[in-house]
Amino acid sequence: MNLKNFNKNGIITLNNVLKENDLDKFYQSILQISYFHLRKLKDKKKIVDRIYNSKKNIGDKLSKMYELFEKNDKEVLYQLQKLFPKSIDAKKILDNKNLISIFKKLLNLKKNEPILIDGPGLFINRPKTKRLLYRWHSESHYYPKRRNFLNIWFPIFFNKNPKNGTMFVKEKSHLLSDLPFNEYQGYDVESQGKKNHFVQLEIPENFVKELKTFKANLDVGDLLVFHRKSIHTSTQNLSSKYSFAVVFRVWDFSKDLTISGDLNVSPYRDINNGRPNLEVNLD
């Protein structure tokens, strides 16, 4: 692990650190949660059962299940997303002494100092769909009271690359002073204010256009770690097949200026004062 490189660029890639056995258990937990949630709908129960019992791999099973609900039952999928972070089995993917040691070094913590794990969050990247994408942003704006945390991002089921929707990170952006952001809900003007679209705290791209862009090209088993202030964005899946990624946050709470136990405790959150694609000068 190159700690110096992380401090310099705000990004580090750990290759082949998630082992096949651990990934298999993680995949099973996602499949089970999805299956028992989605089969609640009587009119789709038989189809969900048939997909679940098929000989397809888990990634393809989930793709088929999720696509089944895309047209008329998106709310079921939105609620499913809320279940993954509550899975005991899913959290175990990061229960690894070597990884925990790496995280503590990156957070500049001693061995006996505790860290907390938030997640998993599952990012489902449907082909040719913008709805579940984030624009350029910094996690430090979403978690303003948390002063020392890492973002952990990795592909599951299939490798991730710019063609099937991946993560772009601006190198060295964590070294910038806090940048202003534009607050709204949706992805673009067409989706602004629509229910269940993500809340965007968008940093205009012109603020960081001079910085080099790291384009994540990761195999399953690889893990991307980036700084809480690193500016990043998700990209559209231009392939014909679903792709998936998982995000965790690993955080040190000891120096936070709050007694709240909620990671996302916030002094602000008014999504009615912005609109997509505002651009202003930094001067």
C-alpha atoms as one frame of an Amber mdcrd trajectory, in Angstrom:
protein
   0.000   0.000   0.000   1.379   3.397  -1.006   0.217   5.737   1.756   2.219
   8.594   0.249   0.302   8.267  -3.025  -3.023   8.401  -1.180  -2.017  11.583
   0.613  -0.831  13.072  -2.691  -3.747  12.169  -4.975  -6.564  11.337  -2.557
  -7.040   7.917  -4.197  -5.640   4.438  -3.797  -6.531   1.158  -5.521  -6.139
  -2.114  -3.640  -5.974  -4.986  -6.097  -7.385  -8.454  -5.435  -8.097  -7.848
  -1.754 -11.657  -9.216  -1.733 -11.395 -12.974  -1.943 -13.735 -15.237  -3.897
 -15.194 -16.968  -0.855 -16.046 -13.674   0.842 -17.526 -12.286  -2.366 -19.679
 -15.403  -2.787 -21.159 -14.911   0.691 -21.723 -11.239  -0.049 -23.459 -12.063
  -3.330 -25.718 -14.558  -1.602 -26.770 -11.971   0.979 -27.718  -9.479  -1.769
 -29.625 -12.149  -3.686 -31.550 -13.347  -0.632 -32.546  -9.836   0.418 -33.645
  -9.001  -3.126 -35.549 -12.233  -3.628 -37.563 -12.213  -0.401 -38.382  -8.523
  -0.841 -39.397  -8.591  -4.515 -41.531 -11.736  -4.328 -43.953  -9.919  -2.011
 -45.774  -8.602  -5.073 -48.311 -11.256  -5.935 -48.505 -10.488  -9.665 -44.734
 -10.938 -10.080 -44.075 -13.674  -7.534 -43.980 -16.558 -10.015 -41.609 -14.728
 -12.349 -39.298 -13.781  -9.473 -39.315 -17.407  -8.294 -38.468 -18.614 -11.786
 -35.546 -16.190 -12.095 -34.273 -17.067  -8.613 -34.334 -20.811  -9.356 -32.721
 -20.481 -12.792 -29.144 -21.522 -13.516 -28.018 -17.971 -14.297 -25.220 -16.420
 -12.238 -26.283 -14.126  -9.406 -25.479 -10.911 -11.274 -27.687 -11.930 -14.166
 -30.466 -13.092 -11.828 -30.522  -9.713 -10.106 -30.440  -7.884 -13.435 -33.530
  -9.823 -14.566 -35.332  -9.243 -11.266 -34.626  -5.516 -11.171 -35.607  -5.008
 -14.798 -38.934  -6.677 -14.061 -39.842  -3.856 -11.667 -38.414  -0.953 -13.667
 -41.523  -0.033 -15.636 -44.332   0.172 -13.070 -42.917  -0.727  -9.655 -39.802
   1.381  -9.122 -40.879   2.164  -5.566 -40.261  -1.486  -4.637 -36.672  -1.110
  -5.893 -36.173   2.159  -4.007 -37.253   0.506  -0.778 -35.012  -2.475  -1.507
 -32.018  -0.133  -1.526 -32.758   0.751   2.091 -32.508  -2.889   3.175 -28.942
  -3.644   2.066 -27.192  -1.510   4.747 -29.119  -3.396   7.412 -27.794  -6.804
   6.397 -25.495  -8.401   8.961 -24.119 -10.820   6.386 -23.403  -8.091   3.826
 -21.332  -6.039   6.267 -18.956  -8.972   6.787 -17.258  -8.355   3.416 -14.996
  -5.789   5.138 -14.441  -7.884   8.276 -10.811  -8.440   7.380  -7.890  -7.684
   9.703  -5.631  -6.672   6.838  -8.189  -4.251   5.397  -8.999  -2.770   8.804
  -5.275  -2.195   9.359  -5.018  -0.404   6.008  -8.042   1.759   6.756  -6.621
   2.793  10.130  -3.326   3.784   8.518  -5.153   5.869   5.913  -7.198   7.510
   8.669  -4.025   8.079  10.719  -5.366   6.081  13.644  -3.619   3.925  16.192
  -4.352   0.192  16.416  -6.533   0.551  19.518  -8.630   3.427  18.142 -12.052
   2.304  16.879 -13.521   2.818  13.436 -17.106   2.393  12.275 -18.389   0.976
   9.002 -21.393   2.451   7.191 -22.938   0.467   4.341 -23.167  -1.371   2.101
 -24.907   0.798  -0.428 -25.625  -0.931  -3.728 -25.288   1.124  -6.911 -27.285
  -0.464  -9.715 -26.180   0.910 -13.063 -28.953   0.138 -15.527 -27.989   0.461
 -19.209 -28.634   3.870 -20.800 -30.145   5.249 -17.579 -29.226   8.517 -15.806
 -31.669   8.267 -12.905 -29.283   6.620 -10.448 -26.240   8.775 -11.168 -24.469
  11.458  -9.159 -22.844  14.538 -10.671 -19.473  15.929  -9.516 -19.558  16.125
  -5.745 -17.627  15.590  -2.534 -18.771  13.223   0.206 -17.632  15.802   2.763
 -20.618  17.935   1.733 -23.060  15.087   2.353 -21.486  14.346   5.745 -20.341
  17.815   6.880 -20.008  16.971  10.554 -17.701  14.008   9.907 -14.077  15.071
   9.733 -12.224  11.825   9.145 -13.649   9.119   6.897 -12.862   7.089   3.791
 -15.012   6.164   0.827 -14.743   2.518  -0.202 -16.023   1.600  -3.690 -15.778
  -1.695  -5.565 -17.426  -3.612  -8.424 -19.414  -6.788  -7.874 -20.501  -9.563
 -10.270 -18.816  -7.914 -13.277 -15.691  -5.787 -13.783 -16.150  -2.015 -13.963
 -14.860   0.258 -16.727 -15.843   3.528 -18.423 -18.024   1.662 -20.919 -20.377
   0.057 -18.394 -20.551   2.949 -15.943 -17.838   3.585 -13.395 -16.392   6.128
 -10.972 -14.409   9.185 -12.093 -12.349  10.963  -9.420 -10.456  14.240  -9.720
  -6.915  13.605  -8.497  -5.602  16.028  -5.869  -9.063  17.574  -5.448  -8.969
  16.687  -1.744  -6.259  19.344  -1.364  -8.544  22.161  -2.532 -10.264  24.500
  -0.137 -13.921  23.692   0.380 -15.743  24.412  -2.859 -19.305  25.743  -3.106
 -22.018  23.444  -4.345 -25.448  23.594  -5.945 -28.255  21.733  -4.145 -31.202
  20.103  -5.915 -32.934  16.780  -6.483 -32.727  14.874  -9.765 -29.982  14.453
 -12.333 -30.728  17.023 -15.025 -33.450  19.564 -15.764 -35.861  16.862 -16.967
 -35.680  14.998 -13.657 -35.361  17.976 -11.296 -37.477  17.571  -8.183 -38.753
  14.118  -9.103 -39.471  11.718  -6.254 -36.788   9.136  -5.419 -34.089  10.755
  -7.537 -30.846  11.415  -5.689 -30.185  14.675  -3.874 -27.339  16.371  -5.722
 -24.787  18.630  -4.030 -23.192  19.404  -7.376 -19.793  21.068  -7.648 -19.650
  22.739 -11.100 -17.136  20.895 -13.255 -15.422  24.119 -14.304 -14.068  24.395
 -10.738 -11.980  21.248 -11.234 -11.578  20.947 -15.007  -7.791  21.461 -14.797
  -7.315  18.461 -12.518  -6.469  15.024 -13.905  -9.402  12.594 -13.935  -8.899
   9.101 -12.554 -11.225   6.718 -14.423 -11.823   3.594 -12.359 -11.128   0.423
 -14.303 -11.425  -2.287 -11.672 -11.742  -6.048 -11.691 -14.012  -7.852  -9.264
 -11.966  -8.229  -6.085 -10.316  -4.812  -6.446 -11.192  -2.002  -4.093 -10.997
   1.775  -4.597 -10.441   4.011  -1.572 -10.721   7.767  -1.850 -10.568  10.740
   0.496 -13.719  12.275   1.975 -13.004  15.524   0.087 -12.114  13.931  -3.267
 -14.442  15.206  -5.983 -16.001  12.418  -8.000 -18.911  11.462 -10.231 -20.663
   8.340 -11.460 -20.957   7.732 -15.196 -23.649   6.327 -17.432 -23.654   2.659
 -18.382 -23.281   2.679 -22.169 -23.272  -1.111 -22.477 -26.301  -3.353 -22.958
 -25.855  -5.130 -19.622 -26.437  -4.109 -16.004 -23.372  -3.339 -13.904 -23.105
  -3.062 -10.123 -20.907  -1.402  -7.530 -20.893  -1.221  -3.750 -19.990   1.699
  -1.514 -19.005   1.694   2.146 -17.762   4.471   4.383 -15.216   3.800   7.068
 -15.137   6.527   9.677 -13.451   7.772  12.798 -15.911   9.639  15.035 -13.550
  10.744  17.814 -12.962  14.324  16.617 -16.378  15.103  15.145 -18.064  18.271
  16.395 -21.306  16.501  17.197 -22.656  13.970  19.652 -25.050  12.600  17.028
 -24.767   8.930  16.178 -26.039   9.520  12.633 -23.306   9.557   9.995 -25.206
  12.054   7.858 -26.040  14.553  10.600 -26.186  17.868   8.757 -26.557  21.609
   9.472 -28.249  22.126   6.104 -30.398  20.344   3.550 -32.715  22.479   1.450
 -33.035  20.981  -2.019 -35.474  23.615  -3.280 -32.964  26.399  -3.847 -30.978
  25.026  -6.783 -31.254  23.678 -10.272 -28.990  21.460 -12.392 -25.897  22.706
 -14.229 -25.353  26.079 -12.622 -21.915  27.473 -13.424 -20.197  30.413 -11.738
 -16.633  31.670 -11.483 -14.442  30.972  -8.478 -13.159  34.576  -8.388
